[in-house]
């Protein structure tokens, strides 16, 4: 029996791991479409900015 580690998605805004039952959204960068952006519920509610690591697009 192998022990595999679960890799939790990281919120792009606050860099905190998102929990499985947390209300998160994920979408590809609206500008380049290459990077998957993860946003936790708290960052969405507070309109914290995020930045695409590929093209530099910033959004709330």
Buried (B, 14 or more C-beta within 10 A) or exposed (E): EEEEEEEEBEBBBBEEBBEEEBEBEEEEBEBEEEBEBBBBEBBBEEEBEBBBEEBEBEBE
